[in-house]
Amino acid sequence: MTPSRPSGLLGGTGVAAVLTVAVLLAAAVLVPLCNLTLPADSPFYVPTWVVSLVGKYLCFALLALSVDLIWGFCGILSLGHGAFFALGGYAIGMHLMREIGTRGVYGNPVLPDFMVFLNWSELPWYWHGFDSFAFALLMVVLVPGLLAFVFGWFAFRSRVTGVYLSIISQALTFALMLAFFRNDMGFGGNNGLTDFKDVLGFDLQADTTRAALFALSACSLALAYVCCRLIIASRLGKVLVAVRDAESRVRFLGYRVEYYKLFVFVFSAMLAGIAGALYVPQVGIINPSEFAPANSIEIVIWVAIGGRGTLHGAILGAILVNYLKTWFTGAIPEMWLFALGGLFIAVTLLLPQGIVGLLGRLRRPRVEAEEPGRIAGETPR
């Protein structure tokens, strides 16, 4: 996959950047309005199930954005970002479980139902504090960020790169999956955390709550997109791109490459954790299957199909592939994995810059026809 060249927030691909943010913010307003204010027989009415489904897509888009930041602009191919996503989801899920209180099946005011069923006598120490929403939000970014910091500190200082880093990151998420499957870990075992009732006193099944979660997901994605573009447009971003293209040369010039890689890796993990925290209330469950290495590989496919090194391509790829997944798993579920693999191979061979790269190539002849003098004076890349 050939990543695109970086550009400023309003230069180069600035039109695409502004359009991406505008579409997300418009969706954050219009979709909830069409769901809550229009009658069900209106052609513009958006059903609640569509709101929840697209809200889930937006969470996946935020996750893909976090991967594109490190892979597309720093050359770090992580096959373990599903772990950071799941940890963020578990952090908010633990708060939602504490909020159930006496409304659970066993009516215990302190222990979640699965702990009562497993004959736990007291709440584990690492569950304390999750009755506070603010504490849970802090853990959503702190836990994935801390894990990414520890992992990145040892990996980048040891100059582990390329396929070796990818394998180690995949081993990390696989190890976490095995750990969270254990009942004695205190996270619900293979069933995970579910049966959530409300968040901040708002019923999670209410249309208004689902619309609010959708709007929050869209706004969070837009904000994360702007933050990523600001990073890439800064001097830090230029160093990251240089590390991607020629790490040894950057190191020879005196830059502490490991610090730059560590920063962007931790920031990316935090974005993934936020995506997981937005995902869990909308789907109503979080379990160890989210740690599965196959999920992390699928994230990379989203980015590759959309267009690595573009940011908005990652968003497009995540939404498009997950829409196809929804259709395939409903119509011909046994064919989905074959379709996904075939799509990835086709994009790799025919569209090395992804869908965004294809759109750019289709647009370029028109631009050349409109401005032949300017294009002729450009230096070929």
Summary of the structure (lengths in Angstrom):
residues: 381
radius of gyration: 21.8
end to end distance: 16.7
largest distance: 78.0
contacts: 1302
relative contact order: 0.18
helix: 74%
strand: 2%
